[in-house]
Amino acid sequence: MGLIKFLCAVITRALFILVSLTGVWRVTRVKEDPNYWFLTFLFLPLVAEMFITLRRRKGKDYKWFSPPIFMFLISIIPSIWILELHYQQDKLSDPQCKKLDSWENLRRVMTVNETQGNFTYHDYLGNINQVLSAVCSNDWILALHQILLILLIVGKWLLPLGGGVTRDELSQLLLIFVGTAADILEFTSETLSDVKDNSPQLVYIILAVWTWSMLQFPLHLSVVNNKPDCEGEPGAQEVSLLSKHSTDIWNIVEALFIQDGPFLVVRLTVMTYFDVFHQMLVFFAIKNFMVVILNFYRLAVICQDFRPSSSDSRISTVPAL
């Protein structure tokens, strides 16, 4: 079992580095500047974390926070920022490329130079490079977004459990990650497609909110339970609202301040200030608004139910005369 945990810890971090390296390679190709290879220095914290965790914790993750996922985000987010900004600035002058929007286009991309015979190793590498370069910039960026989110979910699944985290809590966390990843991908793909050529500041706003929303993945406070099992014990009435409903309150905080709240603000800004309006934008803005309102309602219910229970527990401690 120790060997399996060790292999899972190493393989997960290797996948993180491989995807980040792919992002850096794409940046150097697009910007045509080898100096962008210095972005690989951002991999060093992830490598250092791997050695420290394997040595001190036998590869096990932490209970409340996942350092490898956080380091992975640090290593790949700058590359995605550079690619997104470059695409938004130069998308009109984007050279002829092959879009991956049908099986026929995918076959055409995969069969570049297929008719040439007697491949050498150098020719083979050059053919792969040509195939990858033929894909449109927007498809490359979308693929990086998708692989990033999928790998965050799979990586958390493969990482050895931290101390105190149960399999039930891990399964709940992974299900939350799937829903969160779908919402984040929809936000970036839909909202960035609404950016006009004269609105570079909107790109910065969207990418900043996207980066902020990605911070949900290293944190596990929305599932891991910290409340003590003290029902029926003396002193149970001393339990505070935060300790009793920590997971619920953290879920509300995530929705209001990390995901749906900021997403709603951005979509309202796009519709009002940047004068963009279409059916899907309105639908997702309404969806974010409903989530925000329902979370305020949930918070009010939690507080209202906690007050009577606290009052009842205080009354029960008064000795009968």
C-alpha positions as CSV (number, residue, x, y, z in Angstrom):
1,M,0.0,0.0,0.0
2,G,2.9,2.4,0.7
3,L,4.3,1.8,-2.8
4,I,0.9,2.5,-4.4
5,K,0.6,5.8,-2.4
6,F,4.2,6.7,-3.4
7,L,3.5,6.0,-7.1
8,C,0.2,8.0,-7.1
9,A,1.9,11.0,-5.5
10,V,4.7,11.0,-8.0
11,I,2.6,10.3,-11.1
12,T,0.1,13.0,-10.2
13,R,2.8,15.6,-9.8
14,A,4.5,14.4,-13.0
15,L,1.2,14.9,-14.9
16,F,1.0,18.4,-13.4
17,I,4.5,19.3,-14.6
18,L,3.8,17.7,-18.1
19,V,0.7,19.8,-18.7
20,S,2.4,23.0,-17.4
21,L,5.4,22.3,-19.7
22,T,3.0,21.9,-22.6
23,G,1.6,25.4,-21.8
24,V,5.0,26.9,-21.7
25,W,5.9,25.3,-25.0
26,R,2.8,26.7,-26.6
27,V,3.7,30.2,-25.2
28,T,7.2,30.0,-26.8
29,R,5.7,29.0,-30.1
30,V,3.1,31.7,-30.1
31,K,5.3,34.5,-28.9
32,E,8.3,33.3,-30.9
33,D,10.6,34.1,-28.1
34,P,12.7,31.5,-26.3
35,N,12.9,33.7,-23.2
36,Y,9.5,32.4,-22.2
37,W,11.1,29.1,-21.3
38,F,12.0,30.9,-18.0
39,L,8.4,30.2,-17.1
40,T,9.6,26.7,-16.3
41,F,11.2,28.1,-13.1
42,L,7.6,28.2,-11.8
43,F,7.8,24.4,-11.7
44,L,10.4,24.5,-8.9
45,P,8.0,25.0,-6.0
46,L,6.0,22.0,-7.2
47,V,9.2,19.9,-7.4
48,A,10.3,21.1,-4.0
49,E,6.9,20.3,-2.5
50,M,7.0,16.8,-4.0
51,F,10.3,16.0,-2.3
52,I,9.3,17.5,1.0
53,T,5.9,15.7,1.0
54,L,7.3,12.4,0.0
55,R,10.0,12.6,2.7
56,R,8.0,14.0,5.6
57,R,4.4,12.8,4.9
58,K,5.0,9.7,2.8
59,G,3.1,11.4,-0.1
60,K,0.0,12.1,1.9
61,D,-1.9,15.4,1.2
62,Y,-3.1,17.8,3.9
63,K,-6.6,17.9,5.3
64,W,-7.7,21.5,4.6
65,F,-5.3,22.5,1.8
66,S,-3.6,20.8,-1.1
67,P,-0.1,22.3,-1.8
68,P,0.5,20.3,-5.0
69,I,-2.7,21.6,-6.6
70,F,-1.9,25.1,-5.5
71,M,1.7,24.8,-7.0
72,F,0.2,23.4,-10.2
73,L,-2.0,26.4,-10.5
74,I,1.0,28.7,-10.0
75,S,2.9,26.9,-12.7
76,I,0.2,26.9,-15.5
77,I,-2.0,30.0,-14.9
78,P,0.7,32.5,-16.2
79,S,1.0,30.6,-19.4
80,I,-2.8,30.6,-19.9
81,W,-2.9,34.4,-19.2
82,I,-0.2,35.0,-21.8
83,L,-2.0,32.9,-24.4
84,E,-5.4,34.5,-23.8
85,L,-4.0,38.0,-24.0
86,H,-2.0,37.2,-27.1
87,Y,-5.1,35.7,-28.8
88,Q,-7.4,38.6,-27.9
89,Q,-4.9,41.1,-29.3
90,D,-4.1,39.2,-32.5
91,K,-7.1,37.1,-33.2
92,L,-8.0,39.1,-36.4
93,S,-4.5,38.5,-37.8
94,D,-4.5,34.8,-36.8
95,P,-3.0,32.8,-39.7
96,Q,-5.0,30.0,-41.5
97,C,-5.5,27.2,-39.1
98,K,-7.5,24.0,-38.7
99,K,-10.4,24.1,-36.2
100,L,-11.2,21.0,-34.2
101,D,-15.0,21.4,-34.6
102,S,-15.7,18.2,-36.6
103,W,-14.3,14.7,-37.0
104,E,-13.3,15.6,-40.6
105,N,-11.2,18.5,-39.4
106,L,-9.6,16.4,-36.7
107,R,-8.6,13.7,-39.3
108,R,-7.1,16.4,-41.5
109,V,-5.0,17.7,-38.7
110,M,-3.8,14.2,-37.8
111,T,-2.9,13.3,-41.4
112,V,-0.5,16.3,-42.0
113,N,2.4,15.0,-44.1
114,E,1.1,11.4,-43.8
115,T,2.0,10.7,-47.4
116,Q,5.7,11.1,-46.8
117,G,7.7,7.9,-46.5
118,N,11.0,6.8,-44.9
119,F,10.5,8.9,-41.7
120,T,13.6,9.6,-39.7
121,Y,13.3,10.5,-36.0
122,H,13.9,14.1,-36.8
123,D,11.2,14.0,-39.5
124,Y,8.8,12.4,-37.1
125,L,9.4,15.2,-34.5
126,G,9.0,17.8,-37.2
127,N,5.7,16.2,-38.3
128,I,4.3,16.3,-34.7
129,N,5.4,19.9,-34.4
130,Q,3.6,20.8,-37.7
131,V,0.5,18.9,-36.6
132,L,0.3,20.8,-33.3
133,S,1.1,24.1,-34.9
134,A,-1.8,23.6,-37.4
135,V,-4.4,23.8,-34.6
136,C,-6.1,27.2,-34.1
137,S,-5.0,29.3,-31.2
138,N,-8.5,29.4,-29.7
139,D,-8.7,25.6,-29.7
140,W,-5.3,25.3,-28.1
141,I,-6.4,27.6,-25.3
142,L,-9.7,25.9,-24.8
143,A,-7.9,22.5,-24.7
144,L,-5.5,23.8,-21.9
145,H,-8.5,25.1,-19.9
146,Q,-10.2,21.7,-20.3
147,I,-7.1,19.6,-19.5
148,L,-6.4,21.8,-16.5
149,L,-9.8,21.3,-14.9
150,I,-9.9,17.6,-15.7
151,L,-6.4,17.1,-14.2
152,L,-7.4,19.0,-11.1
153,I,-10.2,16.5,-10.5
154,V,-8.2,13.4,-11.4
155,G,-5.2,14.7,-9.5
156,K,-7.1,15.2,-6.3
157,W,-8.5,11.7,-6.7
158,L,-5.1,10.1,-7.2
159,L,-3.3,12.0,-4.4
160,P,-3.1,10.0,-1.2
161,L,-5.7,11.1,1.4
162,G,-4.6,13.6,4.0
163,G,-4.9,13.0,7.7
164,G,-8.5,13.0,8.9
165,V,-10.1,13.0,5.4
166,T,-12.5,10.1,4.8
167,R,-13.3,8.5,1.5
168,D,-16.9,9.8,1.8
169,E,-15.6,13.3,2.2
170,L,-13.3,12.8,-0.8
171,S,-16.1,11.6,-3.0
172,Q,-18.2,14.6,-2.0
173,L,-15.3,16.9,-2.8
174,L,-14.7,15.4,-6.2
175,L,-18.4,15.8,-7.1
176,I,-18.2,19.4,-6.1
177,F,-15.1,19.8,-8.2
178,V,-16.9,18.5,-11.3
179,G,-19.7,21.0,-10.9
180,T,-17.3,23.8,-10.1
181,A,-15.1,23.0,-13.1
182,A,-18.1,23.0,-15.5
183,D,-19.2,26.4,-14.3
184,I,-15.7,27.9,-14.5
185,L,-15.2,26.5,-18.1
186,E,-18.6,27.8,-19.2
187,F,-17.8,31.3,-17.7
188,T,-14.4,31.7,-19.4
189,S,-15.4,30.3,-22.8
190,E,-18.8,32.1,-23.0
191,T,-17.7,35.4,-21.5
192,L,-14.3,35.7,-23.4
193,S,-16.2,35.1,-26.7
194,D,-18.2,38.2,-25.9
195,V,-15.1,40.4,-25.8
196,K,-15.0,43.1,-28.4
197,D,-11.8,44.2,-30.2
198,N,-11.8,47.6,-28.3
199,S,-12.3,46.1,-24.8
200,P,-8.9,44.8,-23.7
201,Q,-9.7,45.8,-20.1
202,L,-12.5,43.3,-20.1
203,V,-10.1,40.5,-20.8
204,Y,-8.1,41.4,-17.7
205,I,-11.3,41.5,-15.6
206,I,-12.4,38.0,-16.8
207,L,-9.0,36.4,-16.4
208,A,-8.6,37.9,-12.9
209,V,-12.0,36.6,-11.8
210,W,-11.2,33.2,-13.4
211,T,-7.9,33.1,-11.5
212,W,-9.7,34.0,-8.3
213,S,-12.3,31.2,-8.8
214,M,-9.6,28.6,-9.4
215,L,-8.5,29.0,-5.8
216,Q,-11.4,26.8,-4.7
217,F,-9.5,23.7,-5.9
218,P,-6.7,23.7,-3.3
219,L,-9.1,24.3,-0.5
220,H,-11.2,21.5,1.0
221,L,-13.2,23.5,3.6
222,S,-16.5,23.0,1.8
223,V,-16.6,19.2,2.6
224,V,-14.1,18.3,5.3
225,N,-16.0,18.4,8.6
226,N,-14.5,20.0,11.7
227,K,-17.4,20.1,14.1
228,P,-16.9,18.0,17.2
229,D,-19.1,15.0,17.9
230,C,-20.4,16.2,21.2
231,E,-24.1,15.8,21.1
232,G,-25.5,14.7,24.4
233,E,-22.3,15.6,26.2
234,P,-21.8,18.3,28.9
235,G,-20.8,21.6,27.3
236,A,-22.4,20.8,23.9
237,Q,-24.3,24.1,24.2
238,E,-21.0,25.9,24.0
239,V,-20.6,25.0,20.3
240,S,-20.6,28.1,18.1
241,L,-22.4,28.7,14.9
242,L,-19.2,28.6,12.9
243,S,-18.0,25.3,14.3
244,K,-21.4,23.6,14.0
245,H,-22.1,24.7,10.4
246,S,-18.5,25.2,9.2
247,T,-19.0,23.3,5.9
248,D,-22.3,25.0,5.1
249,I,-20.9,28.4,5.8
250,W,-17.8,27.8,3.7
251,N,-20.0,26.6,0.8
252,I,-21.9,29.9,1.1
253,V,-18.7,31.9,1.2
254,E,-17.4,30.2,-1.9
255,A,-20.6,30.9,-3.8
256,L,-20.9,34.5,-2.8
257,F,-17.3,35.7,-2.9
258,I,-15.3,33.2,-5.1
259,Q,-17.6,31.9,-7.8
260,D,-21.2,32.9,-8.5
261,G,-20.9,36.4,-6.9
262,P,-17.9,37.5,-9.0
263,F,-19.4,35.7,-12.1
264,L,-22.6,37.7,-11.7
265,V,-20.7,41.0,-11.3
266,V,-18.7,40.3,-14.5
267,R,-21.8,39.4,-16.5
268,L,-23.7,42.4,-15.4
269,T,-20.7,44.6,-16.3
270,V,-20.5,43.0,-19.7
271,M,-24.2,43.7,-20.3
272,T,-24.3,47.3,-18.9
273,Y,-20.9,48.9,-19.3
274,F,-19.6,47.0,-22.4
275,D,-23.1,46.9,-24.1
276,V,-23.1,43.1,-24.9
277,F,-26.4,41.4,-24.8
278,H,-27.6,37.9,-25.9
279,Q,-29.8,35.1,-24.7
280,M,-27.2,32.9,-23.1
281,L,-25.5,35.8,-21.3
282,V,-28.8,36.7,-19.7
283,F,-29.6,33.1,-18.8
284,F,-26.3,32.5,-17.0
285,A,-26.6,35.9,-15.3
286,I,-30.0,34.9,-13.9
287,K,-28.6,31.5,-12.9
288,N,-25.7,33.3,-10.9
289,F,-28.3,35.7,-9.3
290,M,-30.5,32.8,-8.2
291,V,-27.5,31.0,-6.7
292,V,-26.5,34.1,-4.8
293,I,-30.0,34.7,-3.5
294,L,-30.5,31.1,-2.5
295,N,-27.2,31.1,-0.6
296,F,-28.3,34.2,1.4
297,Y,-31.6,32.4,2.1
298,R,-29.6,29.3,3.2
299,L,-27.5,31.5,5.5
300,A,-30.6,33.1,7.1
301,V,-32.1,29.6,7.7
302,I,-28.9,28.4,9.4
303,C,-28.7,31.4,11.7
304,Q,-32.5,31.2,12.5
305,D,-32.3,27.5,13.3
306,F,-29.2,28.0,15.4
307,R,-30.7,30.6,17.7
308,P,-33.6,28.5,19.0
309,S,-31.4,25.5,19.5
310,S,-29.0,27.6,21.5
311,S,-31.8,29.1,23.6
312,D,-33.2,25.6,24.2
313,S,-29.9,24.3,25.3
314,R,-29.4,27.2,27.8
315,I,-32.9,26.6,29.2
316,S,-32.2,22.9,29.7
317,T,-29.1,23.7,31.8
318,V,-31.2,25.7,34.4
319,P,-31.8,23.4,37.4
320,A,-35.5,22.7,38.2
321,L,-36.7,24.2,41.5
